[in-house]
Amino acid sequence: MKKNVVLFSTLASFLLLFSCKEDKLTEVVEVPLPTKEEKITIGSPNDVKADAGSFEMTKLPFNYDALSPDIRTLTLETHYSKHYLSFTNNFNKEILSTEFENMPIEDILKKMPLTNLKLRQNAGGYYNHTLYFNTLTPKEQTPKDTLAGSINKEFGSFNNLTNQFKAQSEKQFGSGWVWLVVDRYGKLQITATDNQDNPLMKNALIPGTPIMGIDLWEHAYYLDYQNRKGSYIDAFFKHINWEKVNEYYVEALKKVKKV
């Protein structure tokens, strides 16, 4: 089923003016007015299929409008059917006929040379987006079961975790991700990575298994929030599938033999 979304197209250029009067740097942004209405057809996530390869896209278990108005239809459709699809196809091409072709994604991320920038970007992009879309849900949730107890023990409260995660996301400069990970000792930690890197890679500041992550690339939020990244972070927290995060948490604990 396809839907029409009415958008306003704008001119592509922005005028930036800087003034150093009284030793203060002022930025003035002139945004052109809309020129016309444009209709865009939105399809279904079920229609999106990656090219044949070792890895497939995770299925989105809800329609593109299910997170609206927090994450709107066009944003989710563009993110899933264009960015995620592109990472999946490019990743499969990069590992075709290589030692990585039949290797689990976690092992690829741990073993691949970081100097292979195409593989690094697309392997990370595939893994990161798979986790991101797997941990989104239309209905607001809070942590339960094993994860809830560990959050209270290690952060003091869910509210403390939320505040620390949001603060880390706010201060992340440029494109990247912020993660909730299980480290090698089985402890929960918050960490950040640039670009499409993640804590499974050799260069991780805090190595660990991600169980939840927020995409801070502009393609994840700019259509909805422009420069108001904090509003996107708040919206994201309203749609975290904590049941799924708990599943990832238990799996990660098994890997470090803590359960």
C-alpha positions as CSV (number, residue, x, y, z in Angstrom):
1,M,0.0,0.0,0.0
2,K,1.3,3.4,-1.0
3,K,0.6,6.8,0.5
4,N,1.1,10.3,-0.7
5,V,2.9,12.8,1.5
6,V,2.7,16.5,0.6
7,L,6.0,18.3,1.2
8,F,7.3,21.8,0.3
9,S,10.4,21.9,-1.8
10,T,13.0,24.6,-1.0
11,L,16.0,26.0,-2.8
12,A,19.1,24.0,-2.1
13,S,21.4,26.8,-1.1
14,F,21.7,28.7,2.2
15,L,23.4,32.0,2.7
16,L,25.7,32.2,5.7
17,L,27.0,35.5,6.9
18,F,29.5,36.0,9.7
19,S,30.2,39.2,11.7
20,C,33.1,39.7,14.1
21,K,31.8,43.0,15.5
22,E,32.7,43.4,19.2
23,D,34.7,40.2,19.1
24,K,31.5,38.1,18.8
25,L,31.0,35.7,15.9
26,T,27.4,35.8,14.7
27,E,25.9,33.4,12.1
28,V,23.0,34.6,10.0
29,V,21.2,31.9,8.0
30,E,18.8,33.0,5.3
31,V,16.3,30.3,4.5
32,P,14.4,30.7,1.2
33,L,10.6,30.4,1.2
34,P,8.9,27.3,-0.3
35,T,8.5,27.5,-4.0
36,K,5.9,24.8,-4.6
37,E,4.1,21.8,-3.3
38,E,5.5,18.4,-4.1
39,K,3.8,15.0,-3.7
40,I,6.0,12.1,-2.7
41,T,4.7,8.5,-2.8
42,I,5.5,6.4,0.3
43,G,5.5,2.7,-0.1
44,S,5.6,-0.2,2.5
45,P,8.7,-1.5,4.3
46,N,7.6,-4.9,3.1
47,D,8.4,-3.9,-0.5
48,V,12.1,-3.2,0.3
49,K,14.5,-6.0,-0.6
50,A,18.2,-6.0,-0.7
51,D,20.1,-7.6,-3.6
52,A,21.0,-11.3,-3.1
53,G,24.0,-11.6,-0.7
54,S,25.3,-13.0,2.5
55,F,23.3,-10.5,4.7
56,E,19.7,-9.5,4.6
57,M,17.9,-6.4,5.9
58,T,15.9,-6.8,9.1
59,K,12.2,-6.6,8.6
60,L,10.5,-3.5,9.9
61,P,7.5,-4.8,11.9
62,F,5.4,-1.7,11.5
63,N,4.5,0.8,8.8
64,Y,6.5,4.0,8.1
65,D,3.9,6.2,9.8
66,A,3.9,4.1,13.1
67,L,6.4,6.4,14.9
68,S,4.8,9.7,13.7
69,P,4.8,12.5,14.7
70,D,8.0,11.8,16.7
71,I,9.7,10.3,13.7
72,R,7.7,11.1,10.7
73,T,6.8,8.9,7.7
74,L,9.2,10.3,5.2
75,T,12.1,10.3,7.6
76,L,11.6,6.6,8.5
77,E,11.0,5.6,4.9
78,T,14.1,7.4,3.6
79,H,16.2,6.0,6.5
80,Y,15.1,2.4,6.0
81,S,14.5,2.1,2.3
82,K,17.4,4.2,1.1
83,H,20.2,4.5,3.6
84,Y,19.9,1.1,5.3
85,L,19.3,-0.6,1.9
86,S,22.4,1.0,0.5
87,F,24.6,-0.1,3.3
88,T,23.3,-3.6,3.0
89,N,23.9,-3.9,-0.7
90,N,27.3,-2.3,-0.5
91,F,28.4,-4.5,2.4
92,N,27.4,-7.6,0.5
93,K,29.4,-6.4,-2.5
94,E,32.5,-5.7,-0.4
95,I,32.6,-9.2,1.2
96,L,31.8,-11.1,-2.0
97,S,34.4,-13.8,-2.7
98,T,36.5,-12.8,0.4
99,E,37.3,-14.5,3.7
100,F,34.4,-12.5,5.3
101,E,31.6,-13.8,3.0
102,N,30.3,-16.5,5.3
103,M,31.5,-15.1,8.6
104,P,29.1,-13.8,11.3
105,I,28.8,-10.0,11.2
106,E,30.2,-9.6,14.8
107,D,33.3,-11.5,13.7
108,I,33.7,-9.4,10.6
109,L,33.6,-6.2,12.6
110,K,36.2,-7.5,15.1
111,K,38.6,-8.9,12.5
112,M,38.4,-6.6,9.5
113,P,41.3,-4.2,8.8
114,L,40.2,-0.7,9.6
115,T,42.3,0.6,6.7
116,N,39.7,-1.0,4.4
117,L,37.5,2.1,4.5
118,K,34.8,0.8,2.2
119,L,34.3,-2.4,4.2
120,R,34.5,-0.5,7.5
121,Q,31.9,2.0,6.5
122,N,29.5,-0.5,5.0
123,A,29.9,-3.3,7.5
124,G,29.4,-0.8,10.3
125,G,26.5,0.9,8.5
126,Y,24.8,-2.5,8.1
127,Y,25.3,-3.7,11.6
128,N,24.4,-0.3,13.2
129,H,21.2,0.2,11.3
130,T,20.1,-3.4,11.8
131,L,20.4,-2.9,15.6
132,Y,18.7,0.5,15.3
133,F,15.6,-0.7,13.5
134,N,15.4,-3.8,15.6
135,T,15.1,-1.7,18.7
136,L,12.4,0.7,17.6
137,T,8.7,0.3,18.5
138,P,5.5,2.4,18.2
139,K,4.6,2.1,21.8
140,E,6.6,3.7,24.6
141,Q,8.2,1.1,27.0
142,T,10.4,1.0,30.0
143,P,13.0,-1.6,30.9
144,K,11.9,-4.8,32.7
145,D,13.3,-8.1,33.9
146,T,17.1,-8.6,34.0
147,L,17.9,-5.4,32.3
148,A,15.9,-3.2,34.6
149,G,17.6,-4.6,37.6
150,S,21.1,-4.1,36.1
151,I,20.2,-0.5,35.1
152,N,19.2,0.3,38.7
153,K,22.3,-1.4,40.1
154,E,24.8,0.2,37.7
155,F,23.2,3.6,37.0
156,G,21.1,4.1,40.2
157,S,17.9,4.4,38.2
158,F,16.4,4.3,34.7
159,N,16.2,8.1,34.9
160,N,19.9,8.4,35.5
161,L,20.6,6.1,32.5
162,T,18.3,8.2,30.4
163,N,19.9,11.5,31.4
164,Q,23.5,10.2,30.9
165,F,22.6,8.7,27.5
166,K,20.9,11.8,26.3
167,A,23.8,14.0,27.5
168,Q,26.3,11.8,25.6
169,S,24.2,12.1,22.5
170,E,23.9,15.8,22.8
171,K,27.6,16.4,23.0
172,Q,28.5,13.9,20.2
173,F,30.1,16.2,17.5
174,G,29.3,15.4,13.9
175,S,28.0,12.2,12.5
176,G,28.1,9.1,14.7
177,W,26.4,6.9,17.2
178,V,25.9,6.6,21.0
179,W,25.6,3.2,22.4
180,L,24.5,1.2,25.5
181,V,27.0,-1.7,25.6
182,V,27.8,-4.7,27.7
183,D,31.6,-4.5,28.2
184,R,34.0,-7.4,28.5
185,Y,33.3,-7.7,32.3
186,G,29.5,-7.8,31.8
187,K,28.9,-4.2,32.9
188,L,26.6,-1.7,31.2
189,Q,28.4,1.3,29.8
190,I,27.5,4.3,27.6
191,T,29.9,5.1,24.8
192,A,30.1,6.9,21.5
193,T,31.7,6.2,18.1
194,D,32.2,8.4,15.0
195,N,30.8,7.8,11.5
196,Q,29.6,4.2,11.2
197,D,32.1,2.7,13.7
198,N,30.8,0.7,16.7
199,P,32.1,-0.8,19.9
200,L,32.9,-4.2,18.3
201,M,35.7,-2.7,16.2
202,K,39.4,-2.7,17.0
203,N,39.4,1.1,17.6
204,A,36.6,1.2,20.2
205,L,37.3,3.4,23.2
206,I,35.1,1.1,25.3
207,P,34.9,-2.3,23.6
208,G,31.7,-4.2,24.1
209,T,28.6,-5.6,22.6
210,P,26.0,-3.0,21.7
211,I,22.5,-3.7,22.9
212,M,21.0,-0.3,21.9
213,G,22.2,2.6,19.8
214,I,21.0,6.0,18.5
215,D,21.8,7.1,15.0
216,L,23.1,10.7,15.1
217,W,23.7,11.1,11.4
218,E,21.5,13.9,10.1
219,H,19.6,11.6,7.8
220,A,18.0,10.1,10.9
221,Y,16.4,13.4,12.1
222,Y,17.1,16.4,9.9
223,L,13.8,16.3,7.9
224,D,11.9,16.4,11.3
225,Y,14.1,18.5,13.6
226,Q,16.7,20.3,11.5
227,N,19.3,21.6,14.0
228,R,17.2,20.6,17.1
229,K,19.1,17.3,17.7
230,G,18.0,17.2,21.3
231,S,14.3,17.0,20.2
232,Y,15.2,14.0,18.1
233,I,17.0,12.3,21.0
234,D,13.9,12.8,23.2
235,A,11.7,11.4,20.4
236,F,14.0,8.4,20.0
237,F,13.7,7.5,23.7
238,K,9.9,7.4,23.4
239,H,10.3,4.5,20.8
240,I,12.9,2.2,22.3
241,N,11.9,-1.4,22.3
242,W,13.2,-2.2,25.8
243,E,11.9,-5.8,25.5
244,K,14.3,-6.3,22.5
245,V,17.1,-4.5,24.3
246,N,16.6,-6.9,27.2
247,E,17.0,-9.9,24.8
248,Y,20.2,-8.4,23.5
249,Y,21.4,-7.9,27.0
250,V,20.9,-11.5,28.1
251,E,22.6,-12.7,24.9
252,A,25.6,-10.4,25.5
253,L,25.9,-11.6,29.1
254,K,26.1,-15.2,27.9
255,K,29.1,-14.2,25.7
256,V,31.0,-12.9,28.7
257,K,29.7,-15.9,30.8
258,K,27.8,-13.7,33.3
259,V,24.6,-15.8,33.1
